[in-house]
Amino acid sequence: MDMESYAYIQHLKGLVEDGSVSMEVIDDAVRRILRVKYALGLFDDPYLYCNEERENTRPYHPDHMEAVLDMAKKSIVLLKNEGELLPLSRSQQNIAVIGPLAEEKNSPLGSWRIGSDDNSAVSVLEGLEEFASGNMTYARGADLFTGDVSFVNEVNINETDKSGFEEAVNLARNSEVVIMVLGEHGFQSGEGRSRTELGLPGVQQELLETVYDVNKNIVLVLMNGRPLAIPWAAENIPSIVEAWQLGTQSGNAIAQVLYGEYNPSGKLPMTFPRSVGQTPIFYNHLNTGRPAEQPTVFWSHYTDESNDPLYPFGFGLSYTSFEYSSLQAKLQADKTIRVQVTVANTGATAGEEVVQLYIHDQAASIARPVKELKGFKKIMLESGASETVEFILTEKELGFWNNEGEYVVEPGEFEIMTGGNSAEVLKTTVELN
């Protein structure tokens, strides 16, 4: 099937006529498409999925909204929570909400907002009303963009207008806690939306630092469609919540996490760099010729930055804490590897943890990544409880495709790693013979 290139419409007939493409290939492709349509019931009722009444009610069905809210909450990642500023309490007074994205009802829908109704997302301000309506005051601080914003046009970012800074600073100065909602517009992500810089767009970084000068109790809520390089915030802001572009129930999901109605359990699906100069950066890279730190300059590193990411793949905090212990990996008679690790909730509240399993094939016929995610399980633990989590590594996880197109499982030593993210893991080894 071809969506937008028009290659089939414009060229396929000619390719068949000149013999470049056979009718057997066409028939095979058509047959597979017809099979899917048959499975969907379209031959019994070609208008099966076309119902005007249903189309007018289905997007806002309560069951759908509940599912959307559940997905949104589970997608939020807690990046930092110094001093346990979060979760917020309903009894806290004078909460300031600052940032151009706090009242946005379109941007949280992301770049495919064109497939939704305008202004159909719950804004952060609307979500917070249930928890802090009498104690909350809002200041925009700065516009994120200038002019009209549309799907097909460039997003013109505000790079100069700071006229709203004074109001935001005055509000922050007299507030107990400041919730700053910053990030990217929904149309800054997606097709044709590449960026050469990965910091907060426009004047937002300056706004963040200016507010920090008068009130350091800041909860930074990031709404963005890509990993951002935020080293200053990571060092200075006590609490950081990665909220992405969560869709229709965005504001409700964010508010429930900020106030502890839901204990965040999300993990980063991508590595966050410290600087755009570190990219591409990912956890499963190949080893370099000089990976180990040396007393001289002759090893693989930056002279002006750490090799480590700002936040690694798989990272995500909780309002409780988890401890890993007793990692075991044993080769079974059927050549599978049985992995067990004990995970304990050492904090004061119940929480979910995504237990992650990584391997490293230490010596292979072709270079293997230093770390590969091979399994994960999400568990719920009450405060003080523990659970032994088990994984089974089969040839599917232990093997790879070689340069001859063959899937092989080679004998040798495998490093087995488990943990709450790709950087902080327990390690053991097992010999596969």
N, C-alpha and C positions, 0 to 999 in steps of 0.2 A: 504494500500500500504506500502511496505517496501523498504527503500532506500539503506541502507548500512549494516544492521546487518546480512543479509543472513538467517534469521530465517525461513522465509517461504520456501526458496529453499531447505534448508538443513533438515527441520524438519516437515513441514506441511503435506507432504504425509504420513509420519509415524503416525502423530497424527490423521489423518483421518482413517487410517487403524486400529488403535487400539481403535477407538471410542471416543477419547478425544475431537475431533472436528467433528461436523456433516457437511454433505454436504450442508445442508440448510444454515449454516453460511457461507460456501464458496460461495454458489450461491448468497447470499445477498451481499457480498462484491464485487463479480465480477459484479453483476447487477448495482451497484452504479458507478463503474468505467466505465462500458460500457455506462451508461447514460451520463456521463460527456463527453466521447469521441463523442457520438452522438451530443450533444449540440455544440461541437467544430467543427462539420462538417466533422469529420474524416471518417465517413462511406460513405459520398458522394465523398470525395477525400482524400484518406489516405496520400497523399503527399501535403496536403493543405499548410502546414507550412514549406515545404522544397523547396526552390527556390534559386538556386545558385546565380543568378544575384542579387536578392533582398538581400541575405545574405551578399553580397560583398558591398552593398551600404547602407543598412538600418542603421547600427550603427552610421553613420555620417550624417544622414539626417538632414538638417537645423532645421526642426521642433523639432526633438528629442534633438538636441543640445540646442535649446532655452528652452525646457522644463527642461532639466538637469541643465542648468544654473539657471533657476528660482528656482528650488528645492534647489540647493546649496546655493543660496543667502538667502533663507528663513530659512535655517538650521543653519546659523551662529549666535552665541550668543555673544553679547557684555557684558563682565563681569565687566569691569571697564573702566572709562574714566575720570580720574582726570585731572582737568585743561583744559578739552576739547582739549586734544592733537589730538584727532580724531574728524572729518575727516581731513585727510591731504589735503594740497592745491597743485595744480600743479605748483605753483610758488615757492614752497619750494626747497631749494638748498641742494646739498650734502647729499643725503639720502643714508644711509648705510643699506644694507640687509645682515644679518648674520644668519647662522644656516644651519645645514646639510640637512634639509628638504626643504629649499627654492628652490633648483633646482631639487627636486625629481619629476619624472614623473610616477613612479610606485606606490610608497607608498600611495599617495592620493586615489588610487583605492581600498585600504583596503585589507582584507585577501582573498576576493574572486576575486582578480586580476587574478587568474587562469582562470576565465571566460572571460577575456578581452585580448586585444592585449597589449603586452609589451610597456611601455613608451608612452601610449596613453593619459595620463592626461596632462592638461595644468599646468605647474609648476607655483609657485608663482612668480618667476622671469619673466617668460613669460607674466603673467597677468599684472605685474607692468610696463612692457615696454611701454604700451600705455600712461601711466600717468606720468612716471618719467624716461623715457629712457635716456635723456641727463643728468640727475642729480643723477643717481643711480649707486652705486658701490657695488660689492658683495664680501664677504669673507666667506668661508665655516665655519671657526672657529674650527670645530672638526668633525670627522667622528662619525656618530651615531652607526654604526656597523662595524664589521671586517669580512673579508672573504665573501664567496658567501652567498646570501640570497635566500632561496627557500621556497615553500609552506610546504614541508614535514620536513624540517630540523629546528633545533633551530636557533633563531636569536642571533648571538654572538655580544653582545653590547660592544662598546669601553669604557672601564673603566679606561684607563691609558694614552692614547695618547692625549697630549695637544699641539702638535707642531703647530697647526694653531691658537692658542690663540693670539700670538703676532700680526699677520696680522690683526685679527679681532679688537683687541684693538686699533691699530694704525688707522684703518679705522674709528672706532667709535669716536675716539678723535677729528677727524677733520670733523665730520658730524653734520648736524643740527638735524636730527632725525635718530634713529636706529630702523629698523624693524627686530626683531629677530623671526625666524621661528623654533620653537622647538617642541618636543613631542615624539611620538612613531612611529616606523616603522609600515607599514600596516600589516606586518606579526606578530606583537606582540599582535594582537587582534584575537579573534575567537577561534575556537575549539582547545583545548589543549594549550592555551596561557595565563594561569593564572600567576599573579604576586603577590609576597608577599610585595612588596613596590609599592607605587603609586606616587612617585615623578617623576621628569624628569629623564629618563634613562641615564646611563653612566655619562659622564663629562659635560652634558648640564647645570646642575644647577650651576656648578663652572664657566662655560663659561658665563652664564647670569650675575652672580655676578661680574665677572671680567670686563665685558663690562660696567656694571652699575657704576663701580668705576670711569670711565672716561667720561661717558655720561648718564645722567639720563633720557633723553628724549627717552624712549624706548616704542615701540609698540610691545608687545609680542603676536605673533600669534601661537596658540596651534593647532597642528594637532595630534589627538589621537583618539583611539577607545573606551576609557573608561574614567570615571571621574578621574581626577588627583588630588592629594593632593599638592597644590602649595601655602602654607601659606606665604613663603617669598616673592614670586612674588605678591601675593594679597596685602601685606603690602607696598611693595616698588615700584613696577613697575606701572607707571601712567595709561597705557592703556593695557588692556588684551582682546584679541579676541579669543573665542573658535570656531575653524574652523573645528574640526573633520577630517574625511577623506571623502571628498566631491565628489569624483569621477572625471569624465572626465573633467568637467569645473571648477575644484577646483581653479586654479590660477586666472581665470577671475572673479569668484565670490568673492574671497578674496580681489582682487584689487578694485573691484567696491564698496565693503563695506568700505575699508580703505580710499578711496577717496570720499566717500559720494555720489557716483552715486546711491547707494541703502542704505536706512536707515535701519540698522539692526532691526529685529523684532522677532528673534528666542528666545525661552524660553527653559531652561534646562529640559530635560525629566528625569533626574536623579539628585540626591543630590550629591554635591561635598563635601567630607570630609576634615577636617583640617589635619587629620592624619589617617594612615591606622588603627590605634588602635580604631578609632571611628566606623569602619565598623563592621557589617552592619548598615547603617544609611539611614533612609528614612522618608519622611514627615508623612506618614499615619501609624505610629506605635501605639501600644496600650499604655495606660497609665501605669505608674509604681505605686507601693504602696506608694512611697514618692516623688511625682513629684515636689512639691513646694520647692523653695530655703529656707533653714533654717540657723539660726546663728551658728548651730553646724554642724558636718560632716554627720549627719544622714539623708541624703536625696540623691536621685538618681543623681549622678554626677561623673565627673572625678576629681581627685585631681590635675591633671596637665594640664587640657585642658578644654575649654568651651564645653558645651553640644551642642551648636549651630553648624550647618554645616558651611563650608567655603562659599558655595553658595547653597541656598535652591532650592528644586524642584520648577520648574516654573519660576525661576529667569532669567532675561534678560533685559538689558538696551537698550536705544535708543539714537539717537542724539537729541531728544527732550525730554520733560518730561510730565508725566501724573499725574493728580490728581483725586482721587476718593472721591465722596461725596453722601449724600442723599440716603443711603442704606435703603431700605424698604423690608420687607418680610411679606406677608399677606396670611392667610389661606383662601382658597376659599370654596364655597359651595360644590364643588365636592371633597374636601379633598386634593386638590393640593395646593402647596404653590407658590405664585407669587412673584418673587424677582426682584427688580429694583434697579439699581445703576447708578449714573451719572458719566461719565468719561470725563475729560476736558484735552485738549492739552494745557499745560501751557508754552510750549517752543516756540522757534522761527522758527521751521520748521515743515512741515507735517510729520506724522509718523503713523505707525501701532502699535496697542496695542492688546495683547491677554488678554482679561478680563476673570478672572478665578473665578469659584464658588465652594466653599467648604462647607461641612456640618459636624456637630458633633452631633450624637445622644447621649444626655447627660446621659441617664439612660435607659439601655436595659437589656433584659434577659440574654444576653451574652455580653462580653466586645466588644466595638466598637472602631475603631481607633479614635485618637484625632482629626483627620481631614481627610476628603475624598473628592477628586476632583469629582464633579458631573456635571460639565459643563464648557464650555469655548467658547468664541466668539472673533473672530479677527475683529477689526474695524480700519478704516482709518480716521484720524482726521487732518484737516488743523490746522495751528497754530491759537490758540485762540478759536477753535471750541470745542463744547461739544456734547455728545450724551447720552441719557438714554438707557441703555442696560437692556434687560429683559430676565429672565430665568423662566421656569415653572418646579417645582419639583413635580414629580408624584410618585406613589407607587414604580415605578421602581427604582427611586433614593433614596427613603426614607426607603425602606425595606432591608431585609437581609435574608439569609438562616440560620435557627437555627440548633441546634444539632440533630433534628429529620428529617432533610432534607426538612423542610417546609419553604416556602417563607412567611415571616411575615412583616407586617407594624405595629409597636407597638406605642401606644399613648405616649405622653410625650413631653418634651421640646427639641427642636432642635436649635443648634447654627448655624446661617447662616453667612458665611464669603465670601467676595469678595475682589479681589485685583489683583495686577500685578504679584504676586508670592505667594507661600504658606506661607511665613513668615510675609509679610506685608499686612494685610487685615483689612477691616472694619468688624465689628461684630454686629449682632443683634440676637434676639431670637424669636422663634414662638412656640406656644403650639399646638401640634397635638392631637386632641381628637377623 
